[in-house]
């Protein structure tokens, strides 16, 4: 997109609300033994602004990428794939709000079955349809999978260094990181007609405490414009990028070079983005892939754990 950065940080923190809706169905499941599911990083997609872990899925004869996105409160199918694969949808009364606050009406999908490259079956029984930016179709990205919703009653270990994803009982999963983070928040949107779950963690940004949403779908770590972190770093900010999010809305952001970020026993230095965030879970911003790339995350029903190597 000429004149617009392909930075898609904070693209998909999806909050879905609905008045008078009472839909509750199983979110998704992967058939077969809970052996690790291999994920990938794709250099071409990373250069285009998609550094997140990816899963290959074939749906309706279309072999596409799905972004493994802890910042997506619900599974999300791109409208282009719905049309190309002939998936059945229905209009709902819900409205989806992206990370920048843009809203759009929601269609929900009928149950979808896909095939992983290793032969296992991915069943998505609940999800929404979103009109993503054209870059999704151009690069064959079919949408977002919320890894925390892939295991009912179990936990998901998301190893962002490997990368891989494993479904396991909570106690076994937590053994990968030592113990649960007692300060983390597990957030649910009670107003949503869909099963949903997000995680917020406490970090320190340039010496200032902050609560950030754990978002493997975000290119970069973002401090919300209204946060204390942004207020204290505003004088150091330089021109940043433009971000295209849900519904195609483009917003501008600023950048603060060389910011120290401490979390989960690790410290890294990164260029912090100052921009619009939707708030809610992790009200001060988003913890993106520039910080999470060497972390192991445990995504439980009511607990979160993580372990990160120094440097990210």
C-alpha positions in Angstrom: 0.0 0.0 0.0 1.8 3.1 -1.2 2.3 5.8 1.4 1.1 3.6 4.2 3.3 1.5 6.4 2.4 -2.2 6.4 2.8 -2.3 10.1 -0.4 -4.0 11.3 0.3 -3.8 15.0 -2.7 -4.3 17.2 -4.8 -5.4 14.2 -7.1 -7.9 15.8 -8.0 -7.2 19.4 -11.6 -8.1 18.7 -14.3 -7.3 21.2 -17.8 -8.4 20.2 -20.9 -7.2 21.9 -24.5 -7.8 21.3 -27.8 -7.0 23.0 -30.2 -9.9 23.3 -27.9 -12.5 21.9 -27.4 -15.9 23.8 -25.2 -17.9 21.4 -22.9 -20.5 23.1 -21.3 -23.3 21.2 -18.0 -25.1 21.4 -15.3 -22.7 20.1 -13.0 -25.1 18.2 -11.1 -28.4 18.5 -8.3 -30.2 16.9 -8.9 -33.9 16.3 -6.2 -36.4 17.1 -3.6 -36.8 19.9 -2.4 -33.6 21.6 1.1 -33.8 20.1 2.7 -30.4 19.3 1.2 -28.7 16.3 4.0 -27.1 14.1 3.6 -23.4 13.4 5.6 -21.3 11.0 7.1 -17.9 10.6 7.1 -16.9 6.9 9.9 -14.4 5.9 7.8 -12.9 3.0 4.8 -12.3 5.3 7.0 -10.9 8.1 8.4 -8.4 5.6 4.8 -7.5 4.7 4.0 -6.8 8.4 2.9 -10.2 9.6 5.6 -11.5 12.0 3.1 -13.6 14.0 3.1 -17.5 14.2 1.1 -19.0 11.4 -0.8 -22.2 10.8 -1.6 -23.8 7.5 -5.3 -24.9 7.1 -7.2 -26.1 4.1 -10.9 -25.0 4.1 -13.2 -25.6 1.3 -10.3 -26.6 -1.0 -8.4 -23.4 -0.2 -5.0 -23.8 1.6 -4.5 -20.6 3.6 -2.6 -19.2 6.5 -4.2 -18.4 9.8 -2.5 -16.1 12.2 -2.3 -17.5 15.7 -3.4 -14.5 17.6 -3.8 -14.4 21.4 -5.2 -10.9 21.0 -8.2 -12.1 19.1 -11.1 -12.7 21.6 -12.9 -14.9 19.1 -11.9 -16.9 16.0 -12.2 -14.7 13.0 -12.6 -15.7 9.3 -11.7 -13.2 6.6 -14.6 -12.2 4.3 -12.6 -13.0 1.2 -12.1 -16.7 2.3 -15.8 -17.0 3.2 -16.7 -16.0 -0.3 -13.9 -18.1 -2.0 -14.7 -21.3 0.0 -18.5 -20.9 -0.1 -18.9 -20.9 3.6 -22.3 -20.5 5.2 -22.8 -17.4 7.4 -25.7 -15.6 9.1 -26.1 -12.0 10.1 -26.1 -11.3 13.8 -27.0 -8.4 16.0 -23.4 -8.2 17.3 -20.8 -5.5 16.5 -17.1 -6.1 16.4 -14.7 -3.4 17.7 -11.1 -3.6 16.5 -8.0 -2.5 18.4 -8.3 1.1 17.1 -11.9 1.4 18.1 -13.4 1.0 14.6 -16.7 -0.9 14.6 -18.5 -3.0 12.0 -21.5 -5.4 12.0 -20.8 -9.1 12.5 -21.7 -12.1 10.5 -21.2 -15.4 12.3 -20.1 -18.6 10.5 -21.8 -21.9 10.5 -19.5 -24.8 11.8 -16.4 -25.1 9.7 -14.1 -28.1 9.3 -10.5 -27.6 8.0 -7.5 -29.9 7.5 -4.1 -29.3 8.9 -1.0 -30.2 6.9 -0.3 -33.1 9.3 -3.7 -34.6 8.5 -5.5 -33.6 11.7 -8.9 -31.9 11.5 -9.6 -28.4 12.8 -13.2 -27.9 13.7 -14.4 -24.3 14.2 -17.8 -24.3 15.7 -18.0 -20.7 16.6 -16.5 -17.6 14.9 -17.2 -14.4 13.2 -16.5 -12.9 9.7 -14.5 -9.7 9.3 -13.6 -7.5 6.4 -9.9 -7.4 6.8 -7.5 -5.1 4.8 -6.7 -6.3 1.2 -3.2 -7.5 2.4 -4.9 -10.6 3.9 -6.2 -11.8 0.6 -3.1 -10.8 -1.3 -1.0 -13.0 1.0 -3.5 -15.8 1.4 -4.3 -15.1 5.0 -7.7 -16.6 5.9 -8.1 -15.0 9.3 -7.2 -15.3 13.0 -7.3 -18.3 15.3 -7.5 -17.6 19.0 -5.2 -20.3 20.4 -6.7 -20.0 23.9 -10.1 -21.2 22.6 -8.7 -24.4 21.0 -8.9 -26.5 24.1 -11.9 -27.0 26.2 -11.0 -27.9 29.8 -7.3 -27.9 29.0 -4.6 -25.3 28.4 -2.7 -24.4 25.3 1.1 -24.0 25.4 2.1 -21.5 22.7 5.9 -21.7 22.2 6.7 -18.6 20.1 10.4 -19.5 19.8 9.9 -22.9 18.3 7.2 -22.1 17.1 4.6 -24.7 18.1 1.3 -25.1 19.9 0.4 -27.9 22.3 -2.9 -28.8 24.0 -2.3 -30.3 27.5 -3.9 -30.4 31.0 -3.2 -27.2 32.9 -0.7 -28.8 35.4 1.4 -30.3 32.6 1.2 -27.1 30.6 2.3 -24.9 33.6 5.3 -27.1 34.2 6.7 -25.7 30.9 7.0 -22.2 32.5 7.3 -23.0 36.2 4.1 -21.6 37.6 1.1 -19.4 36.8 1.6 -15.6 36.8 -0.5 -14.6 39.8 -0.6 -11.0 38.7 -2.0 -11.7 35.2 -5.7 -11.1 34.4 -7.9 -13.5 32.5 -10.6 -11.4 30.8 -14.0 -12.3 29.4 -16.5 -10.1 27.7 -19.8 -11.0 29.3 -21.7 -8.9 26.8 -20.4 -11.0 23.9 -22.6 -13.7 22.3 -19.4 -15.7 21.7 -17.1 -17.6 24.0 -14.1 -15.4 24.5 -11.0 -15.0 26.6 -8.0 -12.6 26.7 -5.0 -12.1 29.0 -3.4 -9.0 30.5 0.0 -8.9 32.2 1.9 -6.4 34.3 5.1 -5.1 32.8 7.4 -2.1 33.4 7.9 0.3 30.5 10.8 2.7 30.9 10.3 2.4 34.7 6.6 2.9 34.6 4.2 0.0 35.5 1.6 -0.9 32.9 -1.0 -3.5 32.2 -0.7 -4.8 28.6 -2.8 -7.2 26.6 -0.8 -10.3 25.5 -1.2 -10.1 21.7 0.7 -12.4 19.4 -1.2 -10.9 16.5 0.3 -7.5 17.0 3.4 -6.6 15.1 4.8 -4.2 17.7 4.2 -3.4 21.4 1.9 -0.4 21.7 1.2 2.0 24.6 -2.2 3.6 24.4 -2.4 7.3 23.7 -4.1 7.8 27.0 -1.8 5.7 29.2 0.6 7.0 31.8 3.4 5.4 29.7 2.5 7.5 26.7 2.2 10.7 28.7 5.7 10.1 30.2 7.3 9.3 26.9 5.5 11.7 24.6 8.4 14.2 24.6 10.7 11.5 23.1 8.2 10.4 20.3 9.0 10.8 16.6 6.9 10.2 13.6 5.7 6.6 13.4 3.6 4.7 11.0 0.0 4.3 9.7 -1.8 1.2 10.8 -4.7 -0.4 8.9 -7.0 -2.4 11.1 -10.4 -4.1 11.2 -12.7 -2.7 8.5 -9.8 -1.0 6.7 -9.6 2.0 9.0 -6.2 3.7 8.9 -4.8 5.4 12.0 -1.5 7.2 12.6 0.9 6.5 15.4 4.1 7.8 16.9 7.2 5.9 17.9 9.6 6.2 20.8 13.0 4.6 20.0 15.0 2.6 22.5 12.5 1.9 25.3 13.4 -0.5 28.1 10.6 -3.1 28.7 10.8 -5.6 31.6 8.4 -8.6 31.9 8.4 -12.2 33.0 11.9 -11.9 34.4 13.3 -10.7 31.0 14.3 -7.2 29.8 14.5 -6.0 26.2 14.9 -2.7 24.4 12.5 -1.9 21.6 10.9 0.9 19.7 7.6 1.5 21.4 4.6 2.6 19.4 2.2 5.2 20.8 -1.3 4.8 19.3 -4.9 4.1 19.7 -6.0 1.0 21.5 -9.4 -0.3 22.3 -8.8 -0.6 26.1 -10.5 -3.2 28.2 -8.3 -6.1 29.0 -4.8 -4.6 29.2 -6.0 -1.0 29.4 -2.5 0.5 28.8 -1.8 -1.2 25.5 -0.6 -4.3 23.7 2.4 -6.6 24.2 3.3 -7.5 20.7 5.6 -9.9 18.8 8.7 -7.7 19.1 8.6 -8.5 22.9 7.0 -12.0 22.8 9.1 -13.7 20.1 11.2 -15.7 22.6 8.4 -16.5 25.1 6.5 -19.6 26.0 2.9 -18.8 26.9 0.4 -21.0 28.8 -3.1 -20.1 28.0 -5.5 -21.6 30.5 -9.2 -21.3 31.3 -8.6 -19.2 34.4 -4.8 -18.9 34.6 -1.9 -17.6 32.5 1.8 -18.4 32.7 4.8 -17.5 30.7 8.6 -17.7 30.5 10.7 -15.5 28.3 14.4 -15.5 27.5 16.4 -12.4 28.0 16.3 -10.0 25.1 12.6 -10.7 24.2 
